[in-house]
Amino acid sequence: MIIPWQNLSDDALDGIIESFVLREGTDYGEQEKSFAAKKQDVLNQIKSESIVIVFSELHESINLMQADTFKAE
C-alpha cells in the first residue's frame, strides 16, 4: 500500500528518509555527497513522485520504491 508523504508528520517522513539513506547500497557514485544532501535528494524524489513510500502489511515494514516499479507489481 502506498502511503502519501503528505499524510506523514515531518518527523516520520524524516525518519523514513534517514533510514533509507543509511542503508548499505545507497551510495551515489564516485562523488561523495553529504548525509544532508542525500536526504534532500530522496525528499525531492518523494515530492516529485518518482519514488513512493510503501507499507507492507505482510512484513510490517516501510520501504521506498521507484514509482514505476511499484505500479508494475
VMD Tcl script that builds the backbone (N, CA, C; Angstrom):
set m [mol new atoms 219]
animate dup $m
set s [atomselect $m all]
$s set {name element resname resid chain x y z} {
  {N N MET 1 A 0.841 -1.158 0.000}
  {CA C MET 1 A 0.000 0.000 0.000}
  {C C MET 1 A 0.898 1.237 0.000}
  {N N ILE 2 A 0.597 2.183 -0.887}
  {CA C ILE 2 A 1.353 3.432 -0.946}
  {C C ILE 2 A 0.851 4.371 0.153}
  {N N ILE 3 A 1.790 4.943 0.879}
  {CA C ILE 3 A 1.477 5.924 1.916}
  {C C ILE 3 A 1.808 7.304 1.340}
  {N N PRO 4 A 0.832 8.181 1.169}
  {CA C PRO 4 A 1.136 9.521 0.662}
  {C C PRO 4 A 2.037 10.277 1.646}
  {N N TRP 5 A 3.107 10.849 1.152}
  {CA C TRP 5 A 4.054 11.532 2.029}
  {C C TRP 5 A 3.399 12.698 2.758}
  {N N GLN 6 A 2.363 13.270 2.159}
  {CA C GLN 6 A 1.679 14.407 2.783}
  {C C GLN 6 A 0.929 13.995 4.045}
  {N N ASN 7 A 0.638 12.684 4.181}
  {CA C ASN 7 A -0.093 12.205 5.353}
  {C C ASN 7 A 0.814 11.951 6.549}
  {N N LEU 8 A 2.117 12.065 6.369}
  {CA C LEU 8 A 3.070 11.792 7.443}
  {C C LEU 8 A 3.499 13.081 8.124}
  {N N SER 9 A 3.818 12.966 9.394}
  {CA C SER 9 A 4.392 14.121 10.094}
  {C C SER 9 A 5.798 14.362 9.541}
  {N N ASP 10 A 6.308 15.556 9.751}
  {CA C ASP 10 A 7.666 15.860 9.295}
  {C C ASP 10 A 8.677 14.911 9.924}
  {N N ASP 11 A 8.499 14.603 11.207}
  {CA C ASP 11 A 9.421 13.699 11.902}
  {C C ASP 11 A 9.362 12.285 11.330}
  {N N ALA 12 A 8.166 11.811 11.043}
  {CA C ALA 12 A 8.027 10.456 10.494}
  {C C ALA 12 A 8.657 10.370 9.106}
  {N N LEU 13 A 8.399 11.358 8.277}
  {CA C LEU 13 A 8.975 11.381 6.933}
  {C C LEU 13 A 10.492 11.449 7.017}
  {N N ASP 14 A 11.008 12.296 7.884}
  {CA C ASP 14 A 12.452 12.420 8.056}
  {C C ASP 14 A 13.067 11.102 8.522}
  {N N GLY 15 A 12.394 10.410 9.424}
  {CA C GLY 15 A 12.892 9.121 9.911}
  {C C GLY 15 A 12.933 8.066 8.818}
  {N N ILE 16 A 11.926 8.033 7.985}
  {CA C ILE 16 A 11.887 7.081 6.872}
  {C C ILE 16 A 13.030 7.374 5.899}
  {N N ILE 17 A 13.226 8.641 5.592}
  {CA C ILE 17 A 14.288 9.031 4.664}
  {C C ILE 17 A 15.658 8.712 5.258}
  {N N GLU 18 A 15.866 9.035 6.530}
  {CA C GLU 18 A 17.152 8.742 7.183}
  {C C GLU 18 A 17.438 7.253 7.155}
  {N N SER 19 A 16.453 6.455 7.485}
  {CA C SER 19 A 16.624 5.002 7.479}
  {C C SER 19 A 17.026 4.502 6.102}
  {N N PHE 20 A 16.391 5.034 5.074}
  {CA C PHE 20 A 16.702 4.631 3.704}
  {C C PHE 20 A 18.120 5.036 3.314}
  {N N VAL 21 A 18.497 6.262 3.623}
  {CA C VAL 21 A 19.814 6.767 3.240}
  {C C VAL 21 A 20.928 6.020 3.974}
  {N N LEU 22 A 20.665 5.601 5.201}
  {CA C LEU 22 A 21.691 4.915 5.986}
  {C C LEU 22 A 21.907 3.457 5.577}
  {N N ARG 23 A 21.011 2.908 4.788}
  {CA C ARG 23 A 21.173 1.525 4.343}
  {C C ARG 23 A 22.387 1.390 3.445}
  {N N GLU 24 A 23.017 0.247 3.531}
  {CA C GLU 24 A 24.118 -0.028 2.610}
  {C C GLU 24 A 23.553 -0.128 1.203}
  {N N GLY 25 A 24.347 0.274 0.222}
  {CA C GLY 25 A 23.910 0.173 -1.151}
  {C C GLY 25 A 23.200 1.410 -1.659}
  {N N THR 26 A 23.144 2.466 -0.853}
  {CA C THR 26 A 22.516 3.697 -1.324}
  {C C THR 26 A 23.573 4.745 -1.646}
  {N N ASP 27 A 24.757 4.272 -2.030}
  {CA C ASP 27 A 25.829 5.178 -2.417}
  {C C ASP 27 A 25.457 5.902 -3.695}
  {N N TYR 28 A 25.991 7.070 -3.873}
  {CA C TYR 28 A 25.609 7.907 -5.001}
  {C C TYR 28 A 26.721 8.039 -6.041}
  {N N GLY 29 A 27.583 7.038 -6.161}
  {CA C GLY 29 A 28.588 7.049 -7.211}
  {C C GLY 29 A 29.930 7.560 -6.738}
  {N N GLU 30 A 30.699 8.051 -7.676}
  {CA C GLU 30 A 32.069 8.462 -7.394}
  {C C GLU 30 A 32.154 9.719 -6.551}
  {N N GLN 31 A 31.219 10.629 -6.728}
  {CA C GLN 31 A 31.231 11.871 -5.959}
  {C C GLN 31 A 30.590 11.651 -4.599}
  {N N GLU 32 A 31.316 12.029 -3.564}
  {CA C GLU 32 A 30.799 11.899 -2.200}
  {C C GLU 32 A 29.795 13.006 -1.927}
  {N N LYS 33 A 28.642 12.641 -1.383}
  {CA C LYS 33 A 27.623 13.629 -1.007}
  {C C LYS 33 A 27.460 13.591 0.502}
  {N N SER 34 A 27.108 14.719 1.056}
  {CA C SER 34 A 26.856 14.774 2.496}
  {C C SER 34 A 25.558 14.037 2.811}
  {N N PHE 35 A 25.416 13.669 4.062}
  {CA C PHE 35 A 24.208 12.996 4.522}
  {C C PHE 35 A 22.987 13.873 4.258}
  {N N ALA 36 A 23.124 15.173 4.546}
  {CA C ALA 36 A 22.010 16.111 4.330}
  {C C ALA 36 A 21.646 16.196 2.852}
  {N N ALA 37 A 22.636 16.188 1.979}
  {CA C ALA 37 A 22.368 16.252 0.541}
  {C C ALA 37 A 21.675 14.985 0.060}
  {N N LYS 38 A 22.081 13.846 0.587}
  {CA C LYS 38 A 21.436 12.580 0.224}
  {C C LYS 38 A 19.972 12.582 0.657}
  {N N LYS 39 A 19.729 13.055 1.892}
  {CA C LYS 39 A 18.353 13.128 2.389}
  {C C LYS 39 A 17.511 14.059 1.519}
  {N N GLN 40 A 18.075 15.196 1.137}
  {CA C GLN 40 A 17.341 16.151 0.312}
  {C C GLN 40 A 17.027 15.555 -1.057}
  {N N ASP 41 A 17.969 14.810 -1.619}
  {CA C ASP 41 A 17.731 14.145 -2.911}
  {C C ASP 41 A 16.549 13.185 -2.819}
  {N N VAL 42 A 16.515 12.406 -1.745}
  {CA C VAL 42 A 15.420 11.441 -1.573}
  {C C VAL 42 A 14.103 12.182 -1.372}
  {N N LEU 43 A 14.099 13.226 -0.555}
  {CA C LEU 43 A 12.884 14.006 -0.336}
  {C C LEU 43 A 12.374 14.595 -1.653}
  {N N ASN 44 A 13.275 15.112 -2.462}
  {CA C ASN 44 A 12.878 15.670 -3.760}
  {C C ASN 44 A 12.239 14.598 -4.641}
  {N N GLN 45 A 12.784 13.389 -4.613}
  {CA C GLN 45 A 12.223 12.297 -5.408}
  {C C GLN 45 A 10.848 11.884 -4.891}
  {N N ILE 46 A 10.674 11.921 -3.581}
  {CA C ILE 46 A 9.361 11.607 -3.000}
  {C C ILE 46 A 8.340 12.665 -3.423}
  {N N LYS 47 A 8.718 13.923 -3.301}
  {CA C LYS 47 A 7.795 15.008 -3.643}
  {C C LYS 47 A 7.462 15.045 -5.135}
  {N N SER 48 A 8.401 14.622 -5.973}
  {CA C SER 48 A 8.140 14.595 -7.413}
  {C C SER 48 A 7.444 13.300 -7.836}
  {N N GLU 49 A 7.229 12.415 -6.861}
  {CA C GLU 49 A 6.525 11.141 -7.055}
  {C C GLU 49 A 7.275 10.168 -7.960}
  {N N SER 50 A 8.596 10.324 -8.065}
  {CA C SER 50 A 9.380 9.327 -8.793}
  {C C SER 50 A 9.676 8.126 -7.901}
  {N N ILE 51 A 9.635 8.345 -6.583}
  {CA C ILE 51 A 9.662 7.222 -5.642}
  {C C ILE 51 A 8.476 7.370 -4.692}
  {N N VAL 52 A 8.006 6.242 -4.178}
  {CA C VAL 52 A 6.842 6.238 -3.293}
  {C C VAL 52 A 7.186 5.530 -1.988}
  {N N ILE 53 A 6.441 5.852 -0.959}
  {CA C ILE 53 A 6.576 5.207 0.345}
  {C C ILE 53 A 5.578 4.061 0.368}
  {N N VAL 54 A 6.091 2.847 0.609}
  {CA C VAL 54 A 5.259 1.654 0.535}
  {C C VAL 54 A 5.264 0.952 1.892}
  {N N PHE 55 A 4.063 0.664 2.395}
  {CA C PHE 55 A 3.919 -0.107 3.628}
  {C C PHE 55 A 3.520 -1.523 3.263}
  {N N SER 56 A 4.245 -2.504 3.800}
  {CA C SER 56 A 3.921 -3.911 3.600}
  {C C SER 56 A 3.230 -4.430 4.853}
  {N N GLU 57 A 1.970 -4.771 4.728}
  {CA C GLU 57 A 1.248 -5.333 5.868}
  {C C GLU 57 A 1.807 -6.701 6.230}
  {N N LEU 58 A 2.199 -7.470 5.223}
  {CA C LEU 58 A 2.748 -8.808 5.458}
  {C C LEU 58 A 4.015 -8.752 6.300}
  {N N HIS 59 A 4.917 -7.837 5.950}
  {CA C HIS 59 A 6.199 -7.736 6.653}
  {C C HIS 59 A 6.208 -6.654 7.723}
  {N N GLU 60 A 5.113 -5.906 7.811}
  {CA C GLU 60 A 5.003 -4.800 8.752}
  {C C GLU 60 A 6.226 -3.893 8.650}
  {N N SER 61 A 6.497 -3.456 7.423}
  {CA C SER 61 A 7.669 -2.621 7.179}
  {C C SER 61 A 7.336 -1.533 6.165}
  {N N ILE 62 A 8.182 -0.520 6.171}
  {CA C ILE 62 A 8.057 0.583 5.228}
  {C C ILE 62 A 9.292 0.597 4.357}
  {N N ASN 63 A 9.094 0.860 3.077}
  {CA C ASN 63 A 10.199 0.904 2.142}
  {C C ASN 63 A 9.941 2.018 1.130}
  {N N LEU 64 A 10.985 2.443 0.470}
  {CA C LEU 64 A 10.873 3.387 -0.635}
  {C C LEU 64 A 11.125 2.618 -1.919}
  {N N MET 65 A 10.286 2.831 -2.904}
  {CA C MET 65 A 10.415 2.134 -4.181}
  {C C MET 65 A 10.230 3.123 -5.315}
  {N N GLN 66 A 10.855 2.815 -6.450}
  {CA C GLN 66 A 10.592 3.624 -7.634}
  {C C GLN 66 A 9.134 3.462 -7.987}
  {N N ALA 67 A 8.470 4.560 -8.295}
  {CA C ALA 67 A 7.033 4.539 -8.542}
  {C C ALA 67 A 6.670 3.612 -9.690}
  {N N ASP 68 A 7.436 3.656 -10.775}
  {CA C ASP 68 A 7.105 2.805 -11.920}
  {C C ASP 68 A 7.311 1.322 -11.611}
  {N N THR 69 A 8.256 0.984 -10.743}
  {CA C THR 69 A 8.466 -0.409 -10.347}
  {C C THR 69 A 7.305 -0.897 -9.486}
  {N N PHE 70 A 6.870 -0.053 -8.557}
  {CA C PHE 70 A 5.763 -0.452 -7.685}
  {C C PHE 70 A 4.478 -0.656 -8.481}
  {N N LYS 71 A 4.209 0.224 -9.412}
  {CA C LYS 71 A 2.980 0.125 -10.205}
  {C C LYS 71 A 3.001 -1.097 -11.102}
  {N N ALA 72 A 4.209 -1.555 -11.493}
  {CA C ALA 72 A 4.319 -2.732 -12.358}
  {C C ALA 72 A 4.005 -4.009 -11.584}
  {N N GLU 73 A 4.171 -3.964 -10.280}
  {CA C GLU 73 A 3.895 -5.149 -9.457}
  {C C GLU 73 A 2.445 -5.262 -9.266}
}
mol reanalyze $m
mol bondsrecalc $m
mol representation Tube
mol addrep $m
